[in-house]
Amino acid sequence: MLLVTWLNHPNEYFYTWVGIVWADASGYFIYLPATFYYSWNAAMVPPESVELFGDGFFLKEDGIISTKYTYGISMLLSPFYILCDLVWRLGSDTTAIPGMSITHQRAVLIGGVFYATLGCYMLSGWLQKYSEPVAATIWTFILFFGSNLLFYSIESMGMSHVYSFALFAALMLLVQRLGDQSRIKSINNVRWLLLGAMLGLTVVIRPTNILFFLPLGWLHKKEIGLIWRKMNTKGLATAFILLISGCFLVILPQLIYWKYAFGHFISYTYTGEYFNWTNPSLLYFWFAVSGGMLWYIPILWLALPAWWYWWHRDPKEAGILFVFYFLISYVNSSWWSWNFGGSYGARAMAEYSVLLSLPLIKLYPRFIPKLDGYKKILWWFLLVTIIVYSLKLTYSFKRYWWGASEWDIAYLIKLIFD
């Protein structure tokens, strides 16, 4: 993945609309050079940098570096940024914008691949509760390469989705492990602090990620109930305080930035942008050729039948999880721009691919071993088709939809077969 990503982003792509730090991505990225190089003083930042990075941030006359985006991604990328900064200082690239050179931007490339891999590792670990390790690994592989998560891991990793995915997977594994009956009484306080920090960081990266807490709690209700019963009052109080403390410590820098940039500790920075709750664009969000889920998350071709099969055997579990997934779709499709601007498919759903893993891992292993003859051949043909389709579309898609309309099927066919 790292090699493919590196080759797909040659030097001439940087500072252009196909670069990994452009527009929205630069709004997330600016926290790093502003902290390490410019002391949050706009007067120190070269004015041409705003246009070079696609207007993802702005330099105000009063010295404020303004971005409507949150800082969570920069926090996760900071180790890679520091490493790239060291490489830049040891090199001879003295003409680049300090802190914003191509070398610095490659921290996003490395970090995106790292967190994609870490997220897959965590997801596979979580799925082992429902299946053997080999099956969990295989289904994680199929899920990752059969969804638009792949695009946001190797093509557009400057956006928030791969980092949200890694946190979602890590949260599921951590809550699952915390609820292990043999460990509850000996849970280290550091784990509660870590859980709180991860919850806070999940919201800081993308505030609507708070929706994920609904399926997270539902899927681990047994573990949460066991913790509640097994821990004494003092232990529960300590855990609660540590959770809140970890969450607050991660959110605090964002509050400080909002106070600095917008004058209030809590600010709505997306001025003029809104949710249209009474008129969601669900039809487009699910089916439009330009960005509908069913075209760009082909693993749904398996997940939806799996959900139906699961619902007939466990309607409560399958039904409630599907309602959560639909609710998340509804919220994202209610955004004023249903495709979120330049988007490979319904990009706001990329991180929620983790929820699609459960119906797949719970149901398909029950009848896959029973397949024989042509049925087994058809099954593997379908899996290979999904992955090849996803890989080809990821490779062909050029950051934005260039078709004649949202329903230009001819352009999609061209992307797939040309």
N, C-alpha and C positions, 0 to 999 in steps of 0.2 A: 504493500500500500504506500509506503513511504517513497519507494522508487518511482511508482506510477505517478504519485502526486507531484514529486519533484520534476519529473519530465513534462507533466502537463502544465507546469507554471514556469516557463522560461523567463529570463530577465526582462524581455521586451513586453511581457504582459503586465508587469508591475506599473503602477501609476496610470492604469487604464481601466476601462469598465469591466474587463475580464480578469483584473487582478484580484488577489485574495483579500486585500485590504482596500475596499472601495465602497463608497456610500455608507450604508448601514454598518458594514464591517469596520470601517474606519471610526465610526462613532463609538463602537465598543473598544477599539484598539487605542484610542487617543489617551486613555487613562495611563498607559504605560510611559510613553515619552513625556507626557505632562508631569508625571511623578518623578521620573528618573533624570530628566534633562531640563525641564522648563519651569520647575517650581510653581506650576499652575499660574504662570504669568503669561498672558497672551502676547504681550509686547516682545517676549523673547522668542516666540514661534515665528519662523519664516512665513510671511503672509501667503506666499504661493502654495503652501502645503494644503490649504483648504481646497483649492481647485484640483490639485494633484491627487487628492484622495476622495474626490467625488462629493464634496460638500456634506460629509457625514458628521462634521463638527464645525463650529464657528468661533472666530476670534472677535471678541467685543472690544469696543473702544475703552471700556473701563478696566481692561486687563483680564477679563474672565474668559476662560476656555469653556465654551458651552457645547454640551452634547445632550440630546434627549435620551440617550441609551444608558443602561446601567453598567456597573463596573465588574460584575461577576466573572465575565469571560477573561478580562485582563488579570484578575486575581489568579485564575487557574493557569493562565499563560505566563505569568511572571517568571517562573524558573527557567522556561525556555527563552524568554526575552533576555534575561540576564546572561544566559549562555551565549546567545547570538550577539549580544552587545560586546561580550569579551572577544568573540571572533572578529567583530567589526573593528574594535580598538587595536587588535593585533594585525589587522590587514592594512591595505593601502587605499581604501575607499574613503578619501577625505573630502570628496566633492558632494557626497550625498547629504541629505538633510539629517542632522544629528538625531539619533533616536528613532528615525523613520526611514532608514535606508532599506534597500532590498534585503540586506542581511537581517535587519531587525524584523522585517515583515515575515521572513521565513520562520520565525518563531511560531507564527500562526499555523503554518503548514505542518511543522513538526508536532505542535501541540494537538492539532486536530486529529492527526493519525494516532497519537498516543492515547487520547481520551476515547477515540472510537474503539481501539483495541482493549483498553481497560474496561469500557462499558460492556463489550462482548464477553470478556472474561467474567465479569460480575454477573451478567445475565445468565451465562451458562451455569455458574455456581448456584444461582437461585433456582433454575429449572431442574437441578438435580434432586430437588425435593419431590418432583413429580415423575422423574424418569431416571434411568441409569446415565452415568456420565457421558458415554459415547453418544447416546441419542440427544442429550442436552446440548452437546457441542455441535452436532450435525444440524440441529434445528436452529441454533443460534447463527450458524453460518448461513443457512438458507434464508433466515429472516433478514439478516444484515444485507446480503447481496440481492435480496428480492424486494427491497423497499427503497424509498427515496433517501433513506438514511445514508446509503452509499454515496450519493451525490454530495451530501453535506459533510462527508468525511474526507473525500479526496478531491472535490472540486470547489466547494464553497464553504470551507471550514471556518471562515471568518464570521459566519453567522452563529446564532446561539444553539442550534439544534443538536449538534453532536455532543456538546457539553451537557445539555439537559438530559440527553439519552444516557450518558455515563452516570450522571447523578441519580436518575431514576433507577437504573439497574443496581447501583451501589446501595441506594436506600432500601430496595426490596431485599437485597441480600443481608444487609445489616439488621433490619427489623426481624427478618426470619431467624438470624443467628441469636439476636437478643432474646427471642422467645423460646430458645432451646431450653427445655425443662431442666436439663442437667447443668445449665450454666446460670440460671436466673439469679440464684442467691450469691453468686460470686462475680456478678457483672462489675467490671471496673468502672469507676466514675468517669474515666476518660471517654468511655464509649458513649455515655449519655451526652457528654459535652460535644463529642464528635457528631452524634446524631443531630443535635440541635444546630450545630454549625452547618451540616449538610442540608437540613431543612431550610435554614436561612439563605444559604447560597443558592438553593434551587429557585427560591422566589426572587432573589436579587438578579439572577441571570435573566429570568423572564417572568415578570409578575404573574402572568396567567398560569404559570406552572403550579400555582397553588391548587389548581383543579386536580392535579395528580394525587394530592393527599387523600382524595375520596377513594379511588381504587386501591391506593396503598394501604389505607386503614381497613378496607373491606377484605382484601386478600389476606391480611394478616390479623384478622379479628381474633382468631384462636390464640395466636402468640401474644397479642395485646391483653386479652382476657387472662391468660395464664400469668403474665407478669403482674397484673393487677391482683390476682389471688395469692400469688406466692410471696410477693414482697410486703414487708410490714409498712406501717404508716410512715415511719422515719425514712425508710428507703425510698418510698414513693415520693415523699416531699423533696428529698435530695435529688432524685432523678428529675423531677419537674423543674426544680431550680436550675439544674445544670442544663437541661434542654433549653429553657428560656434564655439562659446566659449565653450558651453557644450560638443560638439564633440571633440574639441581640448584637453580639460582638461582630458577627459577619455583616449584619444590616447597617450597623452604625456608620461605617465609612460612606455608605451611600447617602445616608441622611445628612452627613456633614457636607458632602458634595452638593446636594440639593440646596442646602442653606447657603453655600458659597455662590452657586450659579444662579439660583432662582429666588433666593430670599426666604425660603421656608424649608423646614426640616422634612416635610412631606409635600411633594409637589407632583402635579400631573404635567408631565413634560411633553406629551403628544398633543400640542395645541392644534385644534381644528380636526383632529382625528378621533373617531368615536366608534362605539358598537351600536348597530341598528338592531335592537333586540326583537322588534316586531316584524322585521322583514329580512331574515337571514337568507343568504345566497346558497342554500343547501344543494339545490339542483346543480349549480355551477361547481360548488365545492366538491361534490361527489363525482359528477359525471362529465364536466366540461373537458374537451380534448386538450385545451390549453393548460390545464392544471388540476383536473379532477383526480381524486384519490384513486379511483379504480384503474386509471391509466398509469399512474406514477408510483403506486404502491401495489405492484402485482401480487405480492404475497396475500393480499386480500382475496384473490381468486381461490385460495385454499382456506384462509381464515374464516370467511363468511360461511361456507358450507360446514366447516368444523364447528362454528358456533351453533348452527342449526342442529347438527347432530348432538352436540353437548346439551342443548336446551331440551331435547326430547328425553334425556336421561337425568339431567339435574337442572330443571327450569329455574330454580332460585339463583344458583350460583352463576349460571350462564346468562340468565336474563339481566341480573343486576350489573354484571360486568359490561354487558352490551349497552345497557342504559347509560353507564358512565362514559363509554366510548362515544356514544351518540351525543351525549351532553357536551363533551369536549369538542366534537365536530360542530355542534350548533353554535357554541360560543365563538369558535374561530371563524365560522362562516358568517357570523354577524358583524365582523369587523368591516369598516367602511370600504376597504379594498379586499375583497374576498380572497384574492390570490396573493396578497401581501406584496404587491409590486413585483420586482424581478424574482421569480420563484420557479423552482423545479417541482411542479406538482403542488399539492397542498402542503407546503413546507412546514406549516405550524403543526402538522400531525407526524412529522418524521420521528420525533422523540417518543411519541406514544406508540410506536411500533412494538415497544416492550410488552404492551398489553395484548398484542396479537399472538405472542408466543404461547400464552397459556392454553387457548383452545387447540392449538396445533399440537403441543406436547402432551396434552391430556387425552386427545382423541385418536389422532392418526396412528400412534404406535399400537392401538388396540386391534386395528385391522390390517395394517401394512404387512405384518408377518404372515397373514392368511392369504395374501395375494399370490397368485401363481400364473404362469404362462403369460398370455398377452396382457392380462390385467397388471401384472408387475411391470411389464414393458411400458404400458401406457402411463403408469404412475411415475416412473423415472423420467419418461419423456416430458411429462408435465412439469416436473421439478426443474429439469434442465432448461426447458423453454422459458420458465419464469426468470431464471437467473440470467440466461443469455439475453432475453428481452430487456431486463433491467440494466445489464452491463452495456448493451448497445445504445440504449436510450440515454444513459448517463454520459457515454462517450460523445454522442451526437448533439446533445442539447447544449446550446451556446448561451448559457446563463439567463437568457430571456426568451420568451415565446415570440417568434417572428411570423406566426401564421396570420392568415387574412382575418380570422375571427376566432372566438373562443371555441367554435365547433368545426374548425378546419381539419377534418380527418385526413385529407390528402397530404397536408404538411406533416402530420404525425407519422403517416406511413413512409413519407420520404425520410424522416429522421431515423426510422427503424431499419429501412432496407437500403438506403444509399450508402 
